[in-house]
Amino acid sequence: MRDLKYVHNDEIAYIIDSYIHSQRDRAVMKRKLLDDIKFEDLAEEFDLSTTTVKRIYKQNKEVIEYFL
């Protein structure tokens, strides 16, 4: 498994698009990983709680790391 900070954004975007099935989760993960948006700002942008955004991130980060 590689550290995400050393992986090119195109590769991360491909993995997100290929293996994360929820459209909302894909959007959250792209904004977090590719645009480096804070959890609080993502929560506001997607009209979710910060806790929900953190849960989405944690669950899907494991999927991304698996495929790296």
PDB file of N, H, CA, C and O in Angstrom:
ATOM      1  N   MET A   1       0.848  -1.184   0.000  1.00  0.00           N
ATOM      2  CA  MET A   1       0.000   0.000   0.000  1.00  0.00           C
ATOM      3  C   MET A   1       0.889   1.240   0.000  1.00  0.00           C
ATOM      4  O   MET A   1       1.832   1.346   0.785  1.00  0.00           O
ATOM      5  N   ARG A   2       0.576   2.168  -0.886  1.00  0.00           N
ATOM      6  H   ARG A   2      -0.190   2.082  -1.524  1.00  0.00           H
ATOM      7  CA  ARG A   2       1.340   3.407  -0.980  1.00  0.00           C
ATOM      8  C   ARG A   2       0.658   4.504  -0.181  1.00  0.00           C
ATOM      9  O   ARG A   2      -0.556   4.484   0.022  1.00  0.00           O
ATOM     10  N   ASP A   3       1.449   5.450   0.263  1.00  0.00           N
ATOM     11  H   ASP A   3       2.435   5.467   0.098  1.00  0.00           H
ATOM     12  CA  ASP A   3       0.918   6.617   0.958  1.00  0.00           C
ATOM     13  C   ASP A   3       0.196   7.495  -0.074  1.00  0.00           C
ATOM     14  O   ASP A   3       0.751   7.796  -1.131  1.00  0.00           O
ATOM     15  N   LEU A   4      -1.027   7.899   0.232  1.00  0.00           N
ATOM     16  H   LEU A   4      -1.478   7.654   1.091  1.00  0.00           H
ATOM     17  CA  LEU A   4      -1.840   8.665  -0.726  1.00  0.00           C
ATOM     18  C   LEU A   4      -1.180   9.954  -1.176  1.00  0.00           C
ATOM     19  O   LEU A   4      -1.425  10.409  -2.294  1.00  0.00           O
ATOM     20  N   LYS A   5      -0.348  10.555  -0.335  1.00  0.00           N
ATOM     21  H   LYS A   5      -0.149  10.186   0.573  1.00  0.00           H
ATOM     22  CA  LYS A   5       0.259  11.830  -0.730  1.00  0.00           C
ATOM     23  C   LYS A   5       1.278  11.660  -1.853  1.00  0.00           C
ATOM     24  O   LYS A   5       1.694  12.645  -2.463  1.00  0.00           O
ATOM     25  N   TYR A   6       1.689  10.404  -2.135  1.00  0.00           N
ATOM     26  H   TYR A   6       1.351   9.604  -1.639  1.00  0.00           H
ATOM     27  CA  TYR A   6       2.647  10.145  -3.206  1.00  0.00           C
ATOM     28  C   TYR A   6       1.992   9.549  -4.449  1.00  0.00           C
ATOM     29  O   TYR A   6       2.684   9.144  -5.382  1.00  0.00           O
ATOM     30  N   VAL A   7       0.675   9.495  -4.464  1.00  0.00           N
ATOM     31  H   VAL A   7       0.112   9.824  -3.706  1.00  0.00           H
ATOM     32  CA  VAL A   7      -0.056   8.929  -5.597  1.00  0.00           C
ATOM     33  C   VAL A   7      -0.622  10.083  -6.432  1.00  0.00           C
ATOM     34  O   VAL A   7      -1.170  11.047  -5.897  1.00  0.00           O
ATOM     35  N   HIS A   8      -0.477   9.961  -7.743  1.00  0.00           N
ATOM     36  H   HIS A   8      -0.032   9.178  -8.178  1.00  0.00           H
ATOM     37  CA  HIS A   8      -0.964  11.013  -8.640  1.00  0.00           C
ATOM     38  C   HIS A   8      -2.489  11.125  -8.566  1.00  0.00           C
ATOM     39  O   HIS A   8      -3.188  10.122  -8.426  1.00  0.00           O
ATOM     40  N   ASN A   9      -2.986  12.342  -8.659  1.00  0.00           N
ATOM     41  H   ASN A   9      -2.418  13.157  -8.773  1.00  0.00           H
ATOM     42  CA  ASN A   9      -4.430  12.594  -8.571  1.00  0.00           C
ATOM     43  C   ASN A   9      -5.232  11.815  -9.604  1.00  0.00           C
ATOM     44  O   ASN A   9      -6.353  11.391  -9.321  1.00  0.00           O
ATOM     45  N   ASP A  10      -4.677  11.619 -10.796  1.00  0.00           N
ATOM     46  H   ASP A  10      -3.766  11.963 -11.025  1.00  0.00           H
ATOM     47  CA  ASP A  10      -5.388  10.863 -11.833  1.00  0.00           C
ATOM     48  C   ASP A  10      -5.633   9.423 -11.396  1.00  0.00           C
ATOM     49  O   ASP A  10      -6.693   8.860 -11.667  1.00  0.00           O
ATOM     50  N   GLU A  11      -4.652   8.827 -10.721  1.00  0.00           N
ATOM     51  H   GLU A  11      -3.791   9.284 -10.501  1.00  0.00           H
ATOM     52  CA  GLU A  11      -4.796   7.453 -10.252  1.00  0.00           C
ATOM     53  C   GLU A  11      -5.837   7.365  -9.136  1.00  0.00           C
ATOM     54  O   GLU A  11      -6.646   6.438  -9.098  1.00  0.00           O
ATOM     55  N   ILE A  12      -5.806   8.337  -8.234  1.00  0.00           N
ATOM     56  H   ILE A  12      -5.149   9.090  -8.265  1.00  0.00           H
ATOM     57  CA  ILE A  12      -6.805   8.372  -7.158  1.00  0.00           C
ATOM     58  C   ILE A  12      -8.203   8.538  -7.745  1.00  0.00           C
ATOM     59  O   ILE A  12      -9.135   7.844  -7.337  1.00  0.00           O
ATOM     60  N   ALA A  13      -8.353   9.454  -8.698  1.00  0.00           N
ATOM     61  H   ALA A  13      -7.596  10.018  -9.029  1.00  0.00           H
ATOM     62  CA  ALA A  13      -9.659   9.683  -9.326  1.00  0.00           C
ATOM     63  C   ALA A  13     -10.159   8.426 -10.024  1.00  0.00           C
ATOM     64  O   ALA A  13     -11.346   8.109  -9.949  1.00  0.00           O
ATOM     65  N   TYR A  14      -9.266   7.703 -10.705  1.00  0.00           N
ATOM     66  H   TYR A  14      -8.301   7.961 -10.766  1.00  0.00           H
ATOM     67  CA  TYR A  14      -9.651   6.460 -11.382  1.00  0.00           C
ATOM     68  C   TYR A  14     -10.163   5.429 -10.378  1.00  0.00           C
ATOM     69  O   TYR A  14     -11.190   4.790 -10.609  1.00  0.00           O
ATOM     70  N   ILE A  15      -9.451   5.271  -9.272  1.00  0.00           N
ATOM     71  H   ILE A  15      -8.617   5.790  -9.085  1.00  0.00           H
ATOM     72  CA  ILE A  15      -9.865   4.302  -8.256  1.00  0.00           C
ATOM     73  C   ILE A  15     -11.208   4.698  -7.658  1.00  0.00           C
ATOM     74  O   ILE A  15     -12.078   3.848  -7.467  1.00  0.00           O
ATOM     75  N   ILE A  16     -11.382   5.977  -7.363  1.00  0.00           N
ATOM     76  H   ILE A  16     -10.675   6.668  -7.518  1.00  0.00           H
ATOM     77  CA  ILE A  16     -12.655   6.456  -6.819  1.00  0.00           C
ATOM     78  C   ILE A  16     -13.786   6.141  -7.794  1.00  0.00           C
ATOM     79  O   ILE A  16     -14.819   5.598  -7.399  1.00  0.00           O
ATOM     80  N   ASP A  17     -13.591   6.479  -9.057  1.00  0.00           N
ATOM     81  H   ASP A  17     -12.753   6.919  -9.377  1.00  0.00           H
ATOM     82  CA  ASP A  17     -14.635   6.249 -10.063  1.00  0.00           C
ATOM     83  C   ASP A  17     -14.925   4.765 -10.276  1.00  0.00           C
ATOM     84  O   ASP A  17     -16.063   4.386 -10.556  1.00  0.00           O
ATOM     85  N   SER A  18     -13.905   3.933 -10.145  1.00  0.00           N
ATOM     86  H   SER A  18     -12.981   4.241  -9.918  1.00  0.00           H
ATOM     87  CA  SER A  18     -14.054   2.513 -10.431  1.00  0.00           C
ATOM     88  C   SER A  18     -14.628   1.694  -9.275  1.00  0.00           C
ATOM     89  O   SER A  18     -15.361   0.732  -9.502  1.00  0.00           O
ATOM     90  N   TYR A  19     -14.303   2.067  -8.049  1.00  0.00           N
ATOM     91  H   TYR A  19     -13.708   2.849  -7.865  1.00  0.00           H
ATOM     92  CA  TYR A  19     -14.599   1.187  -6.924  1.00  0.00           C
ATOM     93  C   TYR A  19     -15.511   1.764  -5.852  1.00  0.00           C
ATOM     94  O   TYR A  19     -15.905   1.047  -4.932  1.00  0.00           O
ATOM     95  N   ILE A  20     -15.850   3.029  -5.949  1.00  0.00           N
ATOM     96  H   ILE A  20     -15.530   3.611  -6.696  1.00  0.00           H
ATOM     97  CA  ILE A  20     -16.798   3.617  -4.998  1.00  0.00           C
ATOM     98  C   ILE A  20     -18.108   3.806  -5.749  1.00  0.00           C
ATOM     99  O   ILE A  20     -18.178   4.574  -6.708  1.00  0.00           O
ATOM    100  N   HIS A  21     -19.136   3.106  -5.310  1.00  0.00           N
ATOM    101  H   HIS A  21     -19.079   2.482  -4.531  1.00  0.00           H
ATOM    102  CA  HIS A  21     -20.363   3.015  -6.093  1.00  0.00           C
ATOM    103  C   HIS A  21     -21.351   4.152  -5.834  1.00  0.00           C
ATOM    104  O   HIS A  21     -22.137   4.490  -6.719  1.00  0.00           O
ATOM    105  N   SER A  22     -21.329   4.728  -4.681  1.00  0.00           N
ATOM    106  H   SER A  22     -20.690   4.454  -3.962  1.00  0.00           H
ATOM    107  CA  SER A  22     -22.243   5.817  -4.361  1.00  0.00           C
ATOM    108  C   SER A  22     -21.752   7.124  -4.990  1.00  0.00           C
ATOM    109  O   SER A  22     -20.610   7.538  -4.787  1.00  0.00           O
ATOM    110  N   GLN A  23     -22.624   7.750  -5.742  1.00  0.00           N
ATOM    111  H   GLN A  23     -23.552   7.414  -5.907  1.00  0.00           H
ATOM    112  CA  GLN A  23     -22.273   9.023  -6.377  1.00  0.00           C
ATOM    113  C   GLN A  23     -21.890  10.066  -5.336  1.00  0.00           C
ATOM    114  O   GLN A  23     -20.927  10.809  -5.523  1.00  0.00           O
ATOM    115  N   ARG A  24     -22.640  10.122  -4.244  1.00  0.00           N
ATOM    116  H   ARG A  24     -23.423   9.518  -4.093  1.00  0.00           H
ATOM    117  CA  ARG A  24     -22.344  11.078  -3.175  1.00  0.00           C
ATOM    118  C   ARG A  24     -20.966  10.806  -2.576  1.00  0.00           C
ATOM    119  O   ARG A  24     -20.178  11.730  -2.375  1.00  0.00           O
ATOM    120  N   ASP A  25     -20.682   9.549  -2.295  1.00  0.00           N
ATOM    121  H   ASP A  25     -21.322   8.798  -2.459  1.00  0.00           H
ATOM    122  CA  ASP A  25     -19.397   9.194  -1.705  1.00  0.00           C
ATOM    123  C   ASP A  25     -18.240   9.507  -2.653  1.00  0.00           C
ATOM    124  O   ASP A  25     -17.186   9.969  -2.217  1.00  0.00           O
ATOM    125  N   ARG A  26     -18.436   9.256  -3.948  1.00  0.00           N
ATOM    126  H   ARG A  26     -19.292   8.880  -4.302  1.00  0.00           H
ATOM    127  CA  ARG A  26     -17.395   9.602  -4.929  1.00  0.00           C
ATOM    128  C   ARG A  26     -17.116  11.096  -4.905  1.00  0.00           C
ATOM    129  O   ARG A  26     -15.961  11.524  -4.913  1.00  0.00           O
ATOM    130  N   ALA A  27     -18.174  11.878  -4.876  1.00  0.00           N
ATOM    131  H   ALA A  27     -19.112  11.530  -4.869  1.00  0.00           H
ATOM    132  CA  ALA A  27     -18.008  13.335  -4.864  1.00  0.00           C
ATOM    133  C   ALA A  27     -17.295  13.801  -3.593  1.00  0.00           C
ATOM    134  O   ALA A  27     -16.399  14.642  -3.659  1.00  0.00           O
ATOM    135  N   VAL A  28     -17.683  13.265  -2.453  1.00  0.00           N
ATOM    136  H   VAL A  28     -18.411  12.581  -2.399  1.00  0.00           H
ATOM    137  CA  VAL A  28     -17.046  13.639  -1.181  1.00  0.00           C
ATOM    138  C   VAL A  28     -15.565  13.272  -1.217  1.00  0.00           C
ATOM    139  O   VAL A  28     -14.715  14.080  -0.844  1.00  0.00           O
ATOM    140  N   MET A  29     -15.257  12.064  -1.663  1.00  0.00           N
ATOM    141  H   MET A  29     -15.948  11.408  -1.966  1.00  0.00           H
ATOM    142  CA  MET A  29     -13.874  11.610  -1.662  1.00  0.00           C
ATOM    143  C   MET A  29     -13.009  12.428  -2.630  1.00  0.00           C
ATOM    144  O   MET A  29     -11.862  12.744  -2.317  1.00  0.00           O
ATOM    145  N   LYS A  30     -13.544  12.764  -3.779  1.00  0.00           N
ATOM    146  H   LYS A  30     -14.477  12.507  -4.033  1.00  0.00           H
ATOM    147  CA  LYS A  30     -12.777  13.588  -4.713  1.00  0.00           C
ATOM    148  C   LYS A  30     -12.501  14.963  -4.136  1.00  0.00           C
ATOM    149  O   LYS A  30     -11.389  15.480  -4.243  1.00  0.00           O
ATOM    150  N   ARG A  31     -13.515  15.554  -3.527  1.00  0.00           N
ATOM    151  H   ARG A  31     -14.419  15.134  -3.440  1.00  0.00           H
ATOM    152  CA  ARG A  31     -13.321  16.888  -2.931  1.00  0.00           C
ATOM    153  C   ARG A  31     -12.300  16.827  -1.800  1.00  0.00           C
ATOM    154  O   ARG A  31     -11.485  17.738  -1.652  1.00  0.00           O
ATOM    155  N   LYS A  32     -12.337  15.772  -1.009  1.00  0.00           N
ATOM    156  H   LYS A  32     -12.999  15.033  -1.130  1.00  0.00           H
ATOM    157  CA  LYS A  32     -11.411  15.648   0.122  1.00  0.00           C
ATOM    158  C   LYS A  32     -10.000  15.333  -0.353  1.00  0.00           C
ATOM    159  O   LYS A  32      -9.051  16.014   0.036  1.00  0.00           O
ATOM    160  N   LEU A  33      -9.851  14.313  -1.187  1.00  0.00           N
ATOM    161  H   LEU A  33     -10.622  13.760  -1.503  1.00  0.00           H
ATOM    162  CA  LEU A  33      -8.518  13.864  -1.566  1.00  0.00           C
ATOM    163  C   LEU A  33      -7.871  14.687  -2.674  1.00  0.00           C
ATOM    164  O   LEU A  33      -6.659  14.902  -2.654  1.00  0.00           O
ATOM    165  N   LEU A  34      -8.648  15.140  -3.621  1.00  0.00           N
ATOM    166  H   LEU A  34      -9.633  14.965  -3.637  1.00  0.00           H
ATOM    167  CA  LEU A  34      -8.073  15.867  -4.748  1.00  0.00           C
ATOM    168  C   LEU A  34      -8.021  17.375  -4.509  1.00  0.00           C
ATOM    169  O   LEU A  34      -7.107  18.051  -4.981  1.00  0.00           O
ATOM    170  N   ASP A  35      -9.002  17.897  -3.775  1.00  0.00           N
ATOM    171  H   ASP A  35      -9.744  17.348  -3.391  1.00  0.00           H
ATOM    172  CA  ASP A  35      -9.074  19.339  -3.540  1.00  0.00           C
ATOM    173  C   ASP A  35      -8.681  19.735  -2.121  1.00  0.00           C
ATOM    174  O   ASP A  35      -8.581  20.922  -1.810  1.00  0.00           O
ATOM    175  N   ASP A  36      -8.457  18.738  -1.256  1.00  0.00           N
ATOM    176  H   ASP A  36      -8.538  17.774  -1.509  1.00  0.00           H
ATOM    177  CA  ASP A  36      -8.013  18.948   0.126  1.00  0.00           C
ATOM    178  C   ASP A  36      -8.942  19.893   0.905  1.00  0.00           C
ATOM    179  O   ASP A  36      -8.485  20.833   1.557  1.00  0.00           O
ATOM    180  N   ILE A  37     -10.242  19.627   0.824  1.00  0.00           N
ATOM    181  H   ILE A  37     -10.612  18.864   0.295  1.00  0.00           H
ATOM    182  CA  ILE A  37     -11.247  20.421   1.529  1.00  0.00           C
ATOM    183  C   ILE A  37     -11.414  19.878   2.947  1.00  0.00           C
ATOM    184  O   ILE A  37     -11.385  18.663   3.148  1.00  0.00           O
ATOM    185  N   LYS A  38     -11.583  20.738   3.907  1.00  0.00           N
ATOM    186  H   LYS A  38     -11.607  21.725   3.744  1.00  0.00           H
ATOM    187  CA  LYS A  38     -11.762  20.333   5.308  1.00  0.00           C
ATOM    188  C   LYS A  38     -13.093  19.607   5.487  1.00  0.00           C
ATOM    189  O   LYS A  38     -14.053  19.844   4.754  1.00  0.00           O
ATOM    190  N   PHE A  39     -13.127  18.715   6.480  1.00  0.00           N
ATOM    191  H   PHE A  39     -12.347  18.522   7.075  1.00  0.00           H
ATOM    192  CA  PHE A  39     -14.344  17.950   6.760  1.00  0.00           C
ATOM    193  C   PHE A  39     -15.543  18.860   7.018  1.00  0.00           C
ATOM    194  O   PHE A  39     -16.642  18.603   6.528  1.00  0.00           O
ATOM    195  N   GLU A  40     -15.327  19.906   7.776  1.00  0.00           N
ATOM    196  H   GLU A  40     -14.433  20.115   8.174  1.00  0.00           H
ATOM    197  CA  GLU A  40     -16.424  20.824   8.119  1.00  0.00           C
ATOM    198  C   GLU A  40     -16.985  21.497   6.872  1.00  0.00           C
ATOM    199  O   GLU A  40     -18.199  21.656   6.737  1.00  0.00           O
ATOM    200  N   ASP A  41     -16.101  21.889   5.965  1.00  0.00           N
ATOM    201  H   ASP A  41     -15.115  21.759   6.074  1.00  0.00           H
ATOM    202  CA  ASP A  41     -16.544  22.531   4.725  1.00  0.00           C
ATOM    203  C   ASP A  41     -17.259  21.542   3.803  1.00  0.00           C
ATOM    204  O   ASP A  41     -18.218  21.901   3.120  1.00  0.00           O
ATOM    205  N   LEU A  42     -16.786  20.299   3.793  1.00  0.00           N
ATOM    206  H   LEU A  42     -16.007  20.008   4.348  1.00  0.00           H
ATOM    207  CA  LEU A  42     -17.475  19.270   3.011  1.00  0.00           C
ATOM    208  C   LEU A  42     -18.872  19.020   3.557  1.00  0.00           C
ATOM    209  O   LEU A  42     -19.828  18.868   2.797  1.00  0.00           O
ATOM    210  N   ALA A  43     -18.981  18.979   4.876  1.00  0.00           N
ATOM    211  H   ALA A  43     -18.204  19.102   5.493  1.00  0.00           H
ATOM    212  CA  ALA A  43     -20.290  18.755   5.499  1.00  0.00           C
ATOM    213  C   ALA A  43     -21.270  19.836   5.064  1.00  0.00           C
ATOM    214  O   ALA A  43     -22.422  19.547   4.738  1.00  0.00           O
ATOM    215  N   GLU A  44     -20.813  21.063   5.061  1.00  0.00           N
ATOM    216  H   GLU A  44     -19.877  21.298   5.326  1.00  0.00           H
ATOM    217  CA  GLU A  44     -21.681  22.163   4.642  1.00  0.00           C
ATOM    218  C   GLU A  44     -22.012  22.066   3.152  1.00  0.00           C
ATOM    219  O   GLU A  44     -23.161  22.257   2.753  1.00  0.00           O
ATOM    220  N   GLU A  45     -21.014  21.772   2.344  1.00  0.00           N
ATOM    221  H   GLU A  45     -20.080  21.617   2.668  1.00  0.00           H
ATOM    222  CA  GLU A  45     -21.214  21.684   0.892  1.00  0.00           C
ATOM    223  C   GLU A  45     -22.212  20.590   0.515  1.00  0.00           C
ATOM    224  O   GLU A  45     -23.030  20.780  -0.386  1.00  0.00           O
ATOM    225  N   PHE A  46     -22.149  19.446   1.198  1.00  0.00           N
ATOM    226  H   PHE A  46     -21.484  19.292   1.930  1.00  0.00           H
ATOM    227  CA  PHE A  46     -22.997  18.308   0.855  1.00  0.00           C
ATOM    228  C   PHE A  46     -24.217  18.190   1.759  1.00  0.00           C
ATOM    229  O   PHE A  46     -24.971  17.220   1.667  1.00  0.00           O
ATOM    230  N   ASP A  47     -24.411  19.171   2.627  1.00  0.00           N
ATOM    231  H   ASP A  47     -23.799  19.958   2.701  1.00  0.00           H
ATOM    232  CA  ASP A  47     -25.544  19.191   3.555  1.00  0.00           C
ATOM    233  C   ASP A  47     -25.596  17.910   4.394  1.00  0.00           C
ATOM    234  O   ASP A  47     -26.631  17.253   4.503  1.00  0.00           O
ATOM    235  N   LEU A  48     -24.447  17.584   4.977  1.00  0.00           N
ATOM    236  H   LEU A  48     -23.606  18.118   4.889  1.00  0.00           H
ATOM    237  CA  LEU A  48     -24.308  16.415   5.838  1.00  0.00           C
ATOM    238  C   LEU A  48     -23.673  16.861   7.155  1.00  0.00           C
ATOM    239  O   LEU A  48     -23.144  17.967   7.258  1.00  0.00           O
ATOM    240  N   SER A  49     -23.733  15.992   8.147  1.00  0.00           N
ATOM    241  H   SER A  49     -24.163  15.093   8.063  1.00  0.00           H
ATOM    242  CA  SER A  49     -23.024  16.295   9.388  1.00  0.00           C
ATOM    243  C   SER A  49     -21.533  16.010   9.181  1.00  0.00           C
ATOM    244  O   SER A  49     -21.153  15.221   8.316  1.00  0.00           O
ATOM    245  N   THR A  50     -20.713  16.655   9.977  1.00  0.00           N
ATOM    246  H   THR A  50     -21.021  17.296  10.680  1.00  0.00           H
ATOM    247  CA  THR A  50     -19.280  16.406   9.920  1.00  0.00           C
ATOM    248  C   THR A  50     -18.982  14.944  10.230  1.00  0.00           C
ATOM    249  O   THR A  50     -18.093  14.346   9.623  1.00  0.00           O
ATOM    250  N   THR A  51     -19.720  14.371  11.170  1.00  0.00           N
ATOM    251  H   THR A  51     -20.441  14.856  11.664  1.00  0.00           H
ATOM    252  CA  THR A  51     -19.541  12.968  11.527  1.00  0.00           C
ATOM    253  C   THR A  51     -19.816  12.059  10.322  1.00  0.00           C
ATOM    254  O   THR A  51     -19.081  11.098  10.096  1.00  0.00           O
ATOM    255  N   THR A  52     -20.844  12.349   9.565  1.00  0.00           N
ATOM    256  H   THR A  52     -21.441  13.130   9.749  1.00  0.00           H
ATOM    257  CA  THR A  52     -21.176  11.550   8.386  1.00  0.00           C
ATOM    258  C   THR A  52     -20.080  11.662   7.335  1.00  0.00           C
ATOM    259  O   THR A  52     -19.699  10.664   6.724  1.00  0.00           O
ATOM    260  N   VAL A  53     -19.579  12.857   7.125  1.00  0.00           N
ATOM    261  H   VAL A  53     -19.889  13.668   7.621  1.00  0.00           H
ATOM    262  CA  VAL A  53     -18.494  13.048   6.151  1.00  0.00           C
ATOM    263  C   VAL A  53     -17.251  12.274   6.582  1.00  0.00           C
ATOM    264  O   VAL A  53     -16.591  11.646   5.753  1.00  0.00           O
ATOM    265  N   LYS A  54     -16.934  12.315   7.853  1.00  0.00           N
ATOM    266  H   LYS A  54     -17.470  12.825   8.527  1.00  0.00           H
ATOM    267  CA  LYS A  54     -15.770  11.574   8.354  1.00  0.00           C
ATOM    268  C   LYS A  54     -15.966  10.065   8.192  1.00  0.00           C
ATOM    269  O   LYS A  54     -15.015   9.345   7.887  1.00  0.00           O
ATOM    270  N   ARG A  55     -17.189   9.587   8.393  1.00  0.00           N
ATOM    271  H   ARG A  55     -17.962  10.171   8.640  1.00  0.00           H
ATOM    272  CA  ARG A  55     -17.489   8.168   8.211  1.00  0.00           C
ATOM    273  C   ARG A  55     -17.323   7.771   6.743  1.00  0.00           C
ATOM    274  O   ARG A  55     -16.717   6.744   6.438  1.00  0.00           O
ATOM    275  N   ILE A  56     -17.858   8.583   5.846  1.00  0.00           N
ATOM    276  H   ILE A  56     -18.350   9.417   6.094  1.00  0.00           H
ATOM    277  CA  ILE A  56     -17.718   8.335   4.407  1.00  0.00           C
ATOM    278  C   ILE A  56     -16.241   8.270   4.040  1.00  0.00           C
ATOM    279  O   ILE A  56     -15.812   7.377   3.309  1.00  0.00           O
ATOM    280  N   TYR A  57     -15.480   9.208   4.544  1.00  0.00           N
ATOM    281  H   TYR A  57     -15.829   9.934   5.137  1.00  0.00           H
ATOM    282  CA  TYR A  57     -14.048   9.266   4.253  1.00  0.00           C
ATOM    283  C   TYR A  57     -13.329   8.022   4.771  1.00  0.00           C
ATOM    284  O   TYR A  57     -12.552   7.402   4.045  1.00  0.00           O
ATOM    285  N   LYS A  58     -13.586   7.665   6.010  1.00  0.00           N
ATOM    286  H   LYS A  58     -14.217   8.169   6.599  1.00  0.00           H
ATOM    287  CA  LYS A  58     -12.900   6.522   6.615  1.00  0.00           C
ATOM    288  C   LYS A  58     -13.201   5.228   5.855  1.00  0.00           C
ATOM    289  O   LYS A  58     -12.291   4.463   5.535  1.00  0.00           O
ATOM    290  N   GLN A  59     -14.469   4.993   5.572  1.00  0.00           N
ATOM    291  H   GLN A  59     -15.208   5.615   5.832  1.00  0.00           H
ATOM    292  CA  GLN A  59     -14.859   3.764   4.883  1.00  0.00           C
ATOM    293  C   GLN A  59     -14.256   3.685   3.482  1.00  0.00           C
ATOM    294  O   GLN A  59     -13.740   2.644   3.076  1.00  0.00           O
ATOM    295  N   ASN A  60     -14.325   4.770   2.767  1.00  0.00           N
ATOM    296  H   ASN A  60     -14.744   5.616   3.097  1.00  0.00           H
ATOM    297  CA  ASN A  60     -13.887   4.747   1.380  1.00  0.00           C
ATOM    298  C   ASN A  60     -12.381   4.881   1.231  1.00  0.00           C
ATOM    299  O   ASN A  60     -11.828   4.435   0.226  1.00  0.00           O
ATOM    300  N   LYS A  61     -11.707   5.475   2.189  1.00  0.00           N
ATOM    301  H   LYS A  61     -12.156   5.837   3.006  1.00  0.00           H
ATOM    302  CA  LYS A  61     -10.251   5.556   2.145  1.00  0.00           C
ATOM    303  C   LYS A  61      -9.660   4.141   2.210  1.00  0.00           C
ATOM    304  O   LYS A  61      -8.652   3.852   1.566  1.00  0.00           O
ATOM    305  N   GLU A  62     -10.289   3.281   2.980  1.00  0.00           N
ATOM    306  H   GLU A  62     -11.108   3.516   3.503  1.00  0.00           H
ATOM    307  CA  GLU A  62      -9.835   1.889   3.062  1.00  0.00           C
ATOM    308  C   GLU A  62      -9.957   1.198   1.697  1.00  0.00           C
ATOM    309  O   GLU A  62      -9.086   0.418   1.313  1.00  0.00           O
ATOM    310  N   VAL A  63     -11.030   1.484   0.975  1.00  0.00           N
ATOM    311  H   VAL A  63     -11.739   2.118   1.287  1.00  0.00           H
ATOM    312  CA  VAL A  63     -11.218   0.908  -0.367  1.00  0.00           C
ATOM    313  C   VAL A  63     -10.114   1.411  -1.299  1.00  0.00           C
ATOM    314  O   VAL A  63      -9.515   0.624  -2.032  1.00  0.00           O
ATOM    315  N   ILE A  64      -9.850   2.690  -1.272  1.00  0.00           N
ATOM    316  H   ILE A  64     -10.337   3.329  -0.676  1.00  0.00           H
ATOM    317  CA  ILE A  64      -8.827   3.286  -2.136  1.00  0.00           C
ATOM    318  C   ILE A  64      -7.458   2.702  -1.808  1.00  0.00           C
ATOM    319  O   ILE A  64      -6.711   2.319  -2.709  1.00  0.00           O
ATOM    320  N   GLU A  65      -7.132   2.635  -0.537  1.00  0.00           N
ATOM    321  H   GLU A  65      -7.739   2.946   0.195  1.00  0.00           H
ATOM    322  CA  GLU A  65      -5.821   2.114  -0.135  1.00  0.00           C
ATOM    323  C   GLU A  65      -5.656   0.649  -0.545  1.00  0.00           C
ATOM    324  O   GLU A  65      -4.548   0.213  -0.859  1.00  0.00           O
ATOM    325  N   TYR A  66      -6.743  -0.102  -0.542  1.00  0.00           N
ATOM    326  H   TYR A  66      -7.642   0.252  -0.287  1.00  0.00           H
ATOM    327  CA  TYR A  66      -6.682  -1.514  -0.930  1.00  0.00           C
ATOM    328  C   TYR A  66      -6.192  -1.659  -2.374  1.00  0.00           C
ATOM    329  O   TYR A  66      -5.427  -2.574  -2.680  1.00  0.00           O
ATOM    330  N   PHE A  67      -6.631  -0.760  -3.261  1.00  0.00           N
ATOM    331  H   PHE A  67      -7.253  -0.017  -3.012  1.00  0.00           H
ATOM    332  CA  PHE A  67      -6.321  -0.863  -4.675  1.00  0.00           C
ATOM    333  C   PHE A  67      -5.020  -0.165  -5.070  1.00  0.00           C
ATOM    334  O   PHE A  67      -4.650  -0.171  -6.244  1.00  0.00           O
ATOM    335  N   LEU A  68      -4.334   0.428  -4.117  1.00  0.00           N
ATOM    336  H   LEU A  68      -4.635   0.433  -3.163  1.00  0.00           H
ATOM    337  CA  LEU A  68      -3.049   1.070  -4.430  1.00  0.00           C
ATOM    338  C   LEU A  68      -1.892   0.107  -4.322  1.00  0.00           C
ATOM    339  O   LEU A  68      -0.746   0.491  -4.555  1.00  0.00           O
TER     340      LEU A  68
END
